Amino acid sequence: MKTVSVREMKAQWAEIEEQVARGETFEVLNRGKPVVRIVAAAPRRILKWEDHLATAIPARGMTGQEAVNADREGRW
């Protein structure tokens, strides 16, 4: 992990950002004390759910329209 001051971080942001994207971690110091740690964001996981209809909650004997009407309870 590398350390930089706030001033260095502002002046060299483009270079620091590239290094973080490559996996480097930076600790930012304000007046010699660590205040922030900069790490690369974790990529989002893509959910693959092939059998989503098989695991869905079964309807309770209602049609879709009946379920919507019951949820709205006369509000519309």
N, CA, C and O atoms as CSV, one atom per row, in Angstrom:
chain,resi,resn,atom,element,x,y,z
A,1,MET,N,N,0.859,-1.170,0.000
A,1,MET,CA,C,0.000,0.000,0.000
A,1,MET,C,C,0.901,1.228,0.000
A,1,MET,O,O,1.875,1.312,0.748
A,2,LYS,N,N,0.547,2.174,-0.860
A,2,LYS,CA,C,1.298,3.417,-0.964
A,2,LYS,C,C,0.587,4.497,-0.170
A,2,LYS,O,O,-0.624,4.432,0.041
A,3,THR,N,N,1.346,5.489,0.267
A,3,THR,CA,C,0.751,6.623,0.968
A,3,THR,C,C,1.024,7.899,0.187
A,3,THR,O,O,2.092,8.065,-0.401
A,4,VAL,N,N,0.051,8.792,0.189
A,4,VAL,CA,C,0.176,10.098,-0.452
A,4,VAL,C,C,-0.517,11.127,0.428
A,4,VAL,O,O,-1.432,10.801,1.184
A,5,SER,N,N,-0.070,12.371,0.319
A,5,SER,CA,C,-0.754,13.447,1.038
A,5,SER,C,C,-1.951,13.898,0.203
A,5,SER,O,O,-2.071,13.551,-0.972
A,6,VAL,N,N,-2.813,14.660,0.815
A,6,VAL,CA,C,-3.984,15.179,0.106
A,6,VAL,C,C,-3.520,16.036,-1.066
A,6,VAL,O,O,-4.080,15.954,-2.159
A,7,ARG,N,N,-2.513,16.844,-0.843
A,7,ARG,CA,C,-1.989,17.708,-1.903
A,7,ARG,C,C,-1.454,16.883,-3.071
A,7,ARG,O,O,-1.728,17.196,-4.230
A,8,GLU,N,N,-0.691,15.832,-2.772
A,8,GLU,CA,C,-0.164,14.960,-3.825
A,8,GLU,C,C,-1.299,14.265,-4.576
A,8,GLU,O,O,-1.252,14.119,-5.797
A,9,MET,N,N,-2.312,13.842,-3.834
A,9,MET,CA,C,-3.440,13.160,-4.462
A,9,MET,C,C,-4.131,14.083,-5.463
A,9,MET,O,O,-4.454,13.663,-6.574
A,10,LYS,N,N,-4.357,15.331,-5.077
A,10,LYS,CA,C,-5.007,16.283,-5.979
A,10,LYS,C,C,-4.146,16.558,-7.211
A,10,LYS,O,O,-4.664,16.638,-8.324
A,11,ALA,N,N,-2.849,16.701,-7.018
A,11,ALA,CA,C,-1.954,17.043,-8.121
A,11,ALA,C,C,-1.725,15.879,-9.076
A,11,ALA,O,O,-1.499,16.091,-10.267
A,12,GLN,N,N,-1.781,14.655,-8.565
A,12,GLN,CA,C,-1.437,13.486,-9.372
A,12,GLN,C,C,-2.609,12.519,-9.528
A,12,GLN,O,O,-2.398,11.314,-9.666
A,13,TRP,N,N,-3.836,13.027,-9.508
A,13,TRP,CA,C,-4.997,12.153,-9.483
A,13,TRP,C,C,-5.043,11.189,-10.661
A,13,TRP,O,O,-5.349,10.012,-10.466
A,14,ALA,N,N,-4.752,11.642,-11.868
A,14,ALA,CA,C,-4.843,10.770,-13.040
A,14,ALA,C,C,-3.909,9.566,-12.902
A,14,ALA,O,O,-4.291,8.436,-13.209
A,15,GLU,N,N,-2.702,9.813,-12.447
A,15,GLU,CA,C,-1.734,8.722,-12.261
A,15,GLU,C,C,-2.166,7.775,-11.144
A,15,GLU,O,O,-2.057,6.557,-11.285
A,16,ILE,N,N,-2.648,8.321,-10.053
A,16,ILE,CA,C,-3.118,7.498,-8.926
A,16,ILE,C,C,-4.309,6.655,-9.360
A,16,ILE,O,O,-4.394,5.477,-9.013
A,17,GLU,N,N,-5.224,7.245,-10.111
A,17,GLU,CA,C,-6.401,6.513,-10.571
A,17,GLU,C,C,-6.002,5.322,-11.445
A,17,GLU,O,O,-6.576,4.240,-11.319
A,18,GLU,N,N,-5.031,5.518,-12.320
A,18,GLU,CA,C,-4.556,4.413,-13.160
A,18,GLU,C,C,-3.961,3.290,-12.326
A,18,GLU,O,O,-4.207,2.113,-12.591
A,19,GLN,N,N,-3.178,3.657,-11.317
A,19,GLN,CA,C,-2.560,2.643,-10.462
A,19,GLN,C,C,-3.608,1.883,-9.653
A,19,GLN,O,O,-3.493,0.671,-9.472
A,20,VAL,N,N,-4.617,2.582,-9.171
A,20,VAL,CA,C,-5.691,1.934,-8.421
A,20,VAL,C,C,-6.442,0.958,-9.324
A,20,VAL,O,O,-6.798,-0.140,-8.898
A,21,ALA,N,N,-6.679,1.362,-10.567
A,21,ALA,CA,C,-7.365,0.480,-11.511
A,21,ALA,C,C,-6.555,-0.791,-11.764
A,21,ALA,O,O,-7.126,-1.839,-12.067
A,22,ARG,N,N,-5.237,-0.706,-11.641
A,22,ARG,CA,C,-4.373,-1.881,-11.826
A,22,ARG,C,C,-4.247,-2.711,-10.552
A,22,ARG,O,O,-3.592,-3.753,-10.557
A,23,GLY,N,N,-4.876,-2.256,-9.447
A,23,GLY,CA,C,-4.885,-3.059,-8.231
A,23,GLY,C,C,-4.126,-2.479,-7.057
A,23,GLY,O,O,-4.134,-3.064,-5.974
A,24,GLU,N,N,-3.472,-1.346,-7.242
A,24,GLU,CA,C,-2.718,-0.718,-6.145
A,24,GLU,C,C,-3.691,-0.081,-5.153
A,24,GLU,O,O,-4.783,0.340,-5.535
A,25,THR,N,N,-3.298,-0.012,-3.893
A,25,THR,CA,C,-4.090,0.632,-2.848
A,25,THR,C,C,-3.319,1.836,-2.329
A,25,THR,O,O,-2.106,1.767,-2.131
A,26,PHE,N,N,-4.029,2.942,-2.109
A,26,PHE,CA,C,-3.407,4.154,-1.600
A,26,PHE,C,C,-4.054,4.552,-0.283
A,26,PHE,O,O,-5.264,4.420,-0.098
A,27,GLU,N,N,-3.226,5.040,0.623
A,27,GLU,CA,C,-3.718,5.618,1.866
A,27,GLU,C,C,-3.406,7.108,1.796
A,27,GLU,O,O,-2.260,7.501,1.575
A,28,VAL,N,N,-4.426,7.928,1.984
A,28,VAL,CA,C,-4.268,9.370,1.879
A,28,VAL,C,C,-4.081,9.943,3.278
A,28,VAL,O,O,-4.848,9.656,4.198
A,29,LEU,N,N,-3.039,10.760,3.411
A,29,LEU,CA,C,-2.712,11.358,4.702
A,29,LEU,C,C,-3.091,12.836,4.705
A,29,LEU,O,O,-2.823,13.557,3.745
A,30,ASN,N,N,-3.711,13.273,5.787
A,30,ASN,CA,C,-4.006,14.681,6.005
A,30,ASN,C,C,-3.261,15.108,7.252
A,30,ASN,O,O,-3.574,14.665,8.357
A,31,ARG,N,N,-2.273,15.970,7.070
A,31,ARG,CA,C,-1.403,16.411,8.167
A,31,ARG,C,C,-0.722,15.229,8.849
A,31,ARG,O,O,-0.553,15.207,10.069
A,32,GLY,N,N,-0.337,14.248,8.035
A,32,GLY,CA,C,0.407,13.100,8.534
A,32,GLY,C,C,-0.439,11.969,9.099
A,32,GLY,O,O,0.098,10.933,9.491
A,33,LYS,N,N,-1.749,12.152,9.147
A,33,LYS,CA,C,-2.623,11.107,9.695
A,33,LYS,C,C,-3.460,10.491,8.577
A,33,LYS,O,O,-3.969,11.214,7.721
A,34,PRO,N,N,-3.608,9.170,8.573
A,34,PRO,CA,C,-4.410,8.533,7.526
A,34,PRO,C,C,-5.888,8.896,7.675
A,34,PRO,O,O,-6.466,8.793,8.757
A,35,VAL,N,N,-6.484,9.325,6.559
A,35,VAL,CA,C,-7.900,9.702,6.586
A,35,VAL,C,C,-8.736,8.920,5.579
A,35,VAL,O,O,-9.937,8.740,5.779
A,36,VAL,N,N,-8.110,8.452,4.498
A,36,VAL,CA,C,-8.858,7.782,3.438
A,36,VAL,C,C,-7.998,6.680,2.851
A,36,VAL,O,O,-6.779,6.814,2.740
A,37,ARG,N,N,-8.649,5.587,2.478
A,37,ARG,CA,C,-7.972,4.519,1.738
A,37,ARG,C,C,-8.677,4.383,0.396
A,37,ARG,O,O,-9.898,4.243,0.330
A,38,ILE,N,N,-7.894,4.425,-0.663
A,38,ILE,CA,C,-8.451,4.323,-2.011
A,38,ILE,C,C,-8.135,2.941,-2.556
A,38,ILE,O,O,-6.972,2.556,-2.677
A,39,VAL,N,N,-9.187,2.201,-2.883
A,39,VAL,CA,C,-9.037,0.853,-3.440
A,39,VAL,C,C,-9.918,0.755,-4.681
A,39,VAL,O,O,-10.863,1.526,-4.847
A,40,ALA,N,N,-9.603,-0.186,-5.536
A,40,ALA,CA,C,-10.404,-0.396,-6.738
A,40,ALA,C,C,-11.780,-0.935,-6.354
A,40,ALA,O,O,-11.919,-1.713,-5.410
A,41,ALA,N,N,-12.773,-0.513,-7.093
A,41,ALA,CA,C,-14.134,-1.002,-6.866
A,41,ALA,C,C,-14.234,-2.449,-7.319
A,41,ALA,O,O,-13.635,-2.840,-8.321
A,42,ALA,N,N,-14.989,-3.233,-6.581
A,42,ALA,CA,C,-15.204,-4.629,-6.967
A,42,ALA,C,C,-16.191,-4.656,-8.130
A,42,ALA,O,O,-17.196,-3.947,-8.094
A,43,PRO,N,N,-15.932,-5.443,-9.142
A,43,PRO,CA,C,-16.884,-5.514,-10.255
A,43,PRO,C,C,-18.209,-6.116,-9.806
A,43,PRO,O,O,-18.249,-6.960,-8.910
A,44,ARG,N,N,-19.278,-5.678,-10.429
A,44,ARG,CA,C,-20.594,-6.217,-10.090
A,44,ARG,C,C,-20.712,-7.650,-10.568
A,44,ARG,O,O,-20.217,-8.015,-11.634
A,45,ARG,N,N,-21.377,-8.448,-9.756
A,45,ARG,CA,C,-21.626,-9.826,-10.168
A,45,ARG,C,C,-22.913,-9.863,-10.971
A,45,ARG,O,O,-23.889,-9.196,-10.625
A,46,ILE,N,N,-22.916,-10.628,-12.025
A,46,ILE,CA,C,-24.112,-10.796,-12.838
A,46,ILE,C,C,-24.824,-12.058,-12.355
A,46,ILE,O,O,-24.249,-13.146,-12.340
A,47,LEU,N,N,-26.054,-11.892,-11.970
A,47,LEU,CA,C,-26.832,-13.007,-11.454
A,47,LEU,C,C,-27.414,-13.793,-12.616
A,47,LEU,O,O,-28.148,-13.248,-13.441
A,48,LYS,N,N,-27.087,-15.062,-12.675
A,48,LYS,CA,C,-27.664,-15.943,-13.682
A,48,LYS,C,C,-28.621,-16.879,-12.960
A,48,LYS,O,O,-28.215,-17.706,-12.145
A,49,TRP,N,N,-29.878,-16.729,-13.275
A,49,TRP,CA,C,-30.920,-17.471,-12.566
A,49,TRP,C,C,-31.798,-18.143,-13.605
A,49,TRP,O,O,-32.852,-17.630,-13.980
A,50,GLU,N,N,-31.348,-19.290,-14.056
A,50,GLU,CA,C,-31.989,-19.995,-15.160
A,50,GLU,C,C,-33.403,-20.471,-14.826
A,50,GLU,O,O,-34.274,-20.470,-15.696
A,51,ASP,N,N,-33.641,-20.878,-13.575
A,51,ASP,CA,C,-34.938,-21.466,-13.220
A,51,ASP,C,C,-35.785,-20.524,-12.368
A,51,ASP,O,O,-36.460,-20.969,-11.440
A,52,HIS,N,N,-35.756,-19.222,-12.676
A,52,HIS,CA,C,-36.467,-18.264,-11.844
A,52,HIS,C,C,-37.971,-18.524,-11.789
A,52,HIS,O,O,-38.598,-18.255,-10.764
A,53,LEU,N,N,-38.553,-19.032,-12.848
A,53,LEU,CA,C,-39.987,-19.320,-12.813
A,53,LEU,C,C,-40.294,-20.527,-11.936
A,53,LEU,O,O,-41.353,-20.584,-11.311
A,54,ALA,N,N,-39.377,-21.493,-11.884
A,54,ALA,CA,C,-39.599,-22.679,-11.070
A,54,ALA,C,C,-39.515,-22.356,-9.579
A,54,ALA,O,O,-40.142,-23.031,-8.762
A,55,THR,N,N,-38.742,-21.327,-9.221
A,55,THR,CA,C,-38.565,-20.999,-7.806
A,55,THR,C,C,-39.403,-19.807,-7.362
A,55,THR,O,O,-39.301,-19.371,-6.216
A,56,ALA,N,N,-40.224,-19.282,-8.253
A,56,ALA,CA,C,-41.060,-18.132,-7.912
A,56,ALA,C,C,-42.141,-18.551,-6.910
A,56,ALA,O,O,-42.511,-19.722,-6.826
A,57,ILE,N,N,-42.631,-17.583,-6.165
A,57,ILE,CA,C,-43.708,-17.843,-5.212
A,57,ILE,C,C,-44.974,-18.129,-6.003
A,57,ILE,O,O,-45.359,-17.330,-6.857
A,58,PRO,N,N,-45.622,-19.245,-5.738
A,58,PRO,CA,C,-46.823,-19.576,-6.515
A,58,PRO,C,C,-47.968,-18.619,-6.193
A,58,PRO,O,O,-48.096,-18.129,-5.071
A,59,ALA,N,N,-48.787,-18.369,-7.198
A,59,ALA,CA,C,-49.958,-17.510,-7.021
A,59,ALA,C,C,-50.930,-18.192,-6.070
A,59,ALA,O,O,-50.993,-19.420,-6.017
A,60,ARG,N,N,-51.666,-17.422,-5.339
A,60,ARG,CA,C,-52.625,-17.973,-4.373
A,60,ARG,C,C,-54.026,-18.020,-4.972
A,60,ARG,O,O,-54.991,-17.556,-4.365
A,61,GLY,N,N,-54.119,-18.576,-6.150
A,61,GLY,CA,C,-55.428,-18.698,-6.782
A,61,GLY,C,C,-55.939,-17.408,-7.366
A,61,GLY,O,O,-57.127,-17.304,-7.670
A,62,MET,N,N,-55.069,-16.403,-7.538
A,62,MET,CA,C,-55.488,-15.119,-8.097
A,62,MET,C,C,-54.848,-14.919,-9.459
A,62,MET,O,O,-53.769,-15.432,-9.753
A,63,THR,N,N,-55.550,-14.160,-10.270
A,63,THR,CA,C,-54.939,-13.735,-11.522
A,63,THR,C,C,-54.054,-12.526,-11.221
A,63,THR,O,O,-54.084,-11.977,-10.120
A,64,GLY,N,N,-53.287,-12.133,-12.193
A,64,GLY,CA,C,-52.440,-10.961,-12.009
A,64,GLY,C,C,-53.246,-9.716,-11.700
A,64,GLY,O,O,-52.887,-8.932,-10.822
A,65,GLN,N,N,-54.335,-9.539,-12.426
A,65,GLN,CA,C,-55.176,-8.364,-12.215
A,65,GLN,C,C,-55.802,-8.372,-10.818
A,65,GLN,O,O,-55.910,-7.322,-10.183
A,66,GLU,N,N,-56.203,-9.521,-10.348
A,66,GLU,CA,C,-56.789,-9.618,-8.995
A,66,GLU,C,C,-55.747,-9.277,-7.933
A,66,GLU,O,O,-56.062,-8.632,-6.933
A,67,ALA,N,N,-54.528,-9.704,-8.147
A,67,ALA,CA,C,-53.465,-9.405,-7.184
A,67,ALA,C,C,-53.180,-7.910,-7.145
A,67,ALA,O,O,-52.960,-7.346,-6.073
A,68,VAL,N,N,-53.183,-7.265,-8.309
A,68,VAL,CA,C,-52.960,-5.818,-8.358
A,68,VAL,C,C,-54.091,-5.089,-7.658
A,68,VAL,O,O,-53.856,-4.162,-6.883
A,69,ASN,N,N,-55.325,-5.511,-7.934
A,69,ASN,CA,C,-56.478,-4.869,-7.292
A,69,ASN,C,C,-56.445,-5.052,-5.779
A,69,ASN,O,O,-56.765,-4.123,-5.037
A,70,ALA,N,N,-56.065,-6.223,-5.322
A,70,ALA,CA,C,-55.986,-6.467,-3.880
A,70,ALA,C,C,-54.894,-5.604,-3.245
A,70,ALA,O,O,-55.051,-5.126,-2.122
A,71,ASP,N,N,-53.799,-5.409,-3.961
A,71,ASP,CA,C,-52.713,-4.595,-3.438
A,71,ASP,C,C,-53.121,-3.125,-3.363
A,71,ASP,O,O,-52.760,-2.427,-2.416
A,72,ARG,N,N,-53.858,-2.666,-4.341
A,72,ARG,CA,C,-54.265,-1.270,-4.368
A,72,ARG,C,C,-55.385,-0.977,-3.368
A,72,ARG,O,O,-55.519,0.152,-2.898
A,73,GLU,N,N,-56.169,-1.967,-3.051
A,73,GLU,CA,C,-57.260,-1.859,-2.082
A,73,GLU,C,C,-58.111,-0.605,-2.285
A,73,GLU,O,O,-58.352,0.161,-1.352
A,74,GLY,N,N,-58.555,-0.418,-3.517
A,74,GLY,CA,C,-59.465,0.685,-3.785
A,74,GLY,C,C,-58.802,2.049,-3.891
A,74,GLY,O,O,-59.502,3.054,-4.010
A,75,ARG,N,N,-57.477,2.118,-3.854
A,75,ARG,CA,C,-56.807,3.428,-3.953
A,75,ARG,C,C,-56.936,4.017,-5.330
A,75,ARG,O,O,-56.776,5.226,-5.494
A,76,TRP,N,N,-57.224,3.197,-6.340
A,76,TRP,CA,C,-57.292,3.701,-7.713
A,76,TRP,C,C,-58.682,3.605,-8.234
A,76,TRP,O,O,-58.939,3.982,-9.377
